[in-house]
Structures are given as C-alpha cells and as structure tokens.
Amino acid sequence: MDDAVRGAGDGGGVAPTTQAPAPSPSDLAAEVARLRRENERLRMERDILKKAALIFGAASR
C-alpha cells in the first residue's frame, strides 16, 4: 500500500503542542525556598548516615 494512502486520515501524525504559562516570580521564589530547605535536610541526613556508617563500621571490627 502506498505511504500516502496508509497515512491518510491520521492527521499527519503530528500532535499539536502547547506551552504552559510561565510561573510568576513569587511562585519561582517559593519553589527556590522549598528546594533550599530540602537541600539542607538532605545534607543533614547525608551527614548523619556518614557518621552512622563510621560508627557501625568501627563496631564490626
């Protein structure tokens, strides 16, 4: 079957694209603040786990 006939009626296979509206500056500032808090919490958790690994590693010797 010819490609032109096979593809007929499917809209050409290209979906229309839409862009999300740009976030407001206050939304961006809130997101940055949330991510900074999350980074701080993750750093603290990482440090605790490092210390625990040292303690339990030394205890097993």
Secondary structure, DSSP 8 states (H G I E B T S, - for coil): --HHHHTTTTGGG-----------HHHHHHHHHHHHHHHHHHHHHHHHHHHHHHHHHHHT-
